[in-house]
Amino acid sequence: MNSKHIIEDYDKKFSKAEEREVSYKDSIKSLTDDNFELKRFSLEFNDDAMSYFEDQGYKISELVPLIKDELYSLNDYEGDDHPLVPYASMTGNKMLINSVRLLNHKWIIADFSDGKYWGEMLVNYEIVDQKLKFQLLDYLLYH
């Protein structure tokens, strides 16, 4: 009788382990799908956009950090008006660009905040005479 209970306990544990394994596999597949979706609008995973820059002699691995650094460097400004963010702070803090995603070889999406109010903006960028130029295309502020 005792060996029967041992086998039944083992079967239950094994069954639960199989259920967890199926659950883990489903979770991994879901995360993989989500990760693929996030890569969809990203310069680093857009062959056409990367080719655009590579054909001009740029290395993507060097160019992407440079573009992001240039945008973040705009946060170092004097006065009340950010050079790119179209809103003045309403809290006395500076408006700052917080995160940046290069969508392709022409567009960037970024978010900004003054610590209380935040928004997002769509920015066009291009390299002209070895210099980055940014142009604000559209923006919104959440309240």
DAPE-V621276 format. One record per pair of residues at least 24 apart in sequence whose ideal C-beta (glycine too) atoms are under 6 Angstrom apart, sorted by the first residue. I is the first residue (numbers start at 1). J is the second residue. Records with the same first field share a line. If there is no record, write none. Layout:
I = J / J
This chain:
41 = 103
43 = 102 / 104
46 = 104
49 = 104 / 105
52 = 105
68 = 100
70 = 132
71 = 97 / 100
84 = 134
85 = 112
86 = 139
87 = 141
89 = 114
90 = 117
91 = 115 / 116
118 = 142
